[in-house]
Amino acid sequence: MRKDSLNFIESAAYDLQTADAMLKSGRYVYVVFMCHLAIEKTLKAVVAEVTGTAPPRTHNLIYLLKSAGAELPADCFDFLAKINNASVVTRYPDDFKKLVEVYPKDVADDYLRQTRTVIECLRQDKRLAE
């Protein structure tokens, strides 16, 4: 595995741990943010392996999935699209109070659970074999 790919994988695992810590501390918006980041980095690892070059500097998960030539089960793809749309609003909220209302504990917990599932699917990609 490429050094940058391994770095993305390790960093994604760290981000998942951070998402879990944010869930426990009640910082639910940051759970969603870190979940997006963990998926993004996992996808960038696959892209780096596929292309043999550094992945593009983008936060668009759908673009990265297509660039990786990876496929996900329908439920995972649906979640990927959903969290992809959350990226901009968690980074640059127009109304932070409303954002906090949109992502209560149960939603954040569900995002974290689904993020783990998506990452498990992506990690099964044989191109990420160490």
PLY file of the C-alpha trace (Angstrom):
ply
format ascii 1.0
element vertex 130
property float x
property float y
property float z
element edge 129
property int vertex1
property int vertex2
end_header
0.00 0.00 0.00
1.20 3.51 -0.79
2.45 5.58 2.11
-0.17 8.30 1.54
-2.94 5.70 1.39
-1.85 4.22 4.70
-1.70 7.70 6.18
-5.29 8.35 5.03
-6.45 5.05 6.56
-4.77 5.76 9.89
-6.09 9.32 9.94
-9.62 8.11 9.14
-9.46 5.73 12.12
-8.36 8.64 14.31
-11.26 10.73 13.00
-13.70 7.94 13.87
-12.34 7.89 17.41
-12.79 11.65 17.51
-16.39 11.29 16.29
-17.01 8.82 19.11
-15.50 11.24 21.64
-17.67 14.06 20.27
-20.75 11.85 20.63
-19.89 11.14 24.26
-19.28 14.83 24.95
-22.52 15.98 23.32
-20.90 17.79 20.37
-23.19 16.23 17.80
-22.50 18.57 14.88
-18.85 17.57 15.11
-19.80 13.89 15.08
-21.28 14.44 11.63
-18.30 16.53 10.53
-15.79 13.90 11.67
-17.82 11.08 10.09
-17.70 12.88 6.76
-13.97 13.41 7.15
-13.34 9.75 7.99
-15.23 8.58 4.89
-13.48 11.20 2.77
-10.04 10.02 3.87
-10.91 6.37 3.34
-12.07 7.17 -0.19
-8.90 9.17 -0.82
-6.86 6.12 0.19
-8.64 4.07 -2.47
-8.22 6.84 -5.06
-4.49 7.04 -4.32
-4.16 3.28 -4.81
-6.17 3.33 -8.05
-4.46 6.32 -9.64
-0.98 5.95 -8.16
-1.03 9.67 -7.37
-2.23 11.94 -4.59
-6.02 12.21 -4.56
-7.76 15.44 -5.51
-8.31 18.07 -2.82
-12.06 17.80 -2.66
-14.64 17.07 0.00
-17.14 15.63 -2.50
-17.65 12.01 -1.51
-19.58 11.08 -4.65
-16.78 12.42 -6.83
-14.20 10.51 -4.80
-16.24 7.30 -4.98
-16.42 7.61 -8.77
-12.72 8.48 -8.98
-11.95 5.35 -6.98
-14.06 3.20 -9.26
-15.54 1.75 -6.08
-19.04 0.48 -5.54
-21.14 0.43 -2.41
-24.36 -1.39 -1.52
-27.40 0.83 -2.15
-27.97 1.65 1.53
-24.34 2.69 1.95
-24.44 4.78 -1.22
-27.63 6.49 -0.02
-25.96 7.37 3.27
-22.85 8.57 1.43
-25.03 10.96 -0.59
-26.77 12.11 2.58
-23.60 12.85 4.53
-22.04 14.40 1.43
-24.80 17.02 1.54
-24.05 17.65 5.23
-20.45 18.61 4.51
-20.94 22.25 3.61
-23.53 23.01 6.28
-21.41 21.54 9.07
-18.35 23.45 7.86
-20.09 26.75 7.15
-23.48 26.88 8.88
-25.87 29.68 7.95
-27.73 29.20 11.23
-25.75 27.34 13.86
-28.66 27.00 16.30
-30.77 25.36 13.61
-27.86 23.08 12.70
-27.63 21.90 16.31
-31.37 21.12 16.20
-30.98 19.11 12.97
-28.26 16.89 14.48
-29.41 15.74 17.94
-27.83 12.77 19.71
-29.90 10.07 18.02
-29.11 11.42 14.55
-25.40 11.79 15.34
-25.33 8.27 16.74
-26.96 6.93 13.57
-24.50 8.83 11.37
-21.60 7.32 13.30
-23.03 3.81 12.99
-23.62 4.20 9.25
-20.19 5.75 8.76
-18.58 2.68 10.30
-20.55 0.48 7.90
-19.49 2.52 4.86
-15.84 2.47 5.93
-15.98 -1.30 6.52
-17.31 -1.73 2.97
-14.61 0.51 1.52
-11.86 -1.21 3.50
-12.81 -4.52 1.87
-11.58 -3.11 -1.45
-8.73 -5.43 -2.43
-6.74 -2.41 -3.62
-6.31 -1.45 0.04
-4.64 -4.73 0.93
-1.59 -3.98 3.04
0 1
1 2
2 3
3 4
4 5
5 6
6 7
7 8
8 9
9 10
10 11
11 12
12 13
13 14
14 15
15 16
16 17
17 18
18 19
19 20
20 21
21 22
22 23
23 24
24 25
25 26
26 27
27 28
28 29
29 30
30 31
31 32
32 33
33 34
34 35
35 36
36 37
37 38
38 39
39 40
40 41
41 42
42 43
43 44
44 45
45 46
46 47
47 48
48 49
49 50
50 51
51 52
52 53
53 54
54 55
55 56
56 57
57 58
58 59
59 60
60 61
61 62
62 63
63 64
64 65
65 66
66 67
67 68
68 69
69 70
70 71
71 72
72 73
73 74
74 75
75 76
76 77
77 78
78 79
79 80
80 81
81 82
82 83
83 84
84 85
85 86
86 87
87 88
88 89
89 90
90 91
91 92
92 93
93 94
94 95
95 96
96 97
97 98
98 99
99 100
100 101
101 102
102 103
103 104
104 105
105 106
106 107
107 108
108 109
109 110
110 111
111 112
112 113
113 114
114 115
115 116
116 117
117 118
118 119
119 120
120 121
121 122
122 123
123 124
124 125
125 126
126 127
127 128
128 129
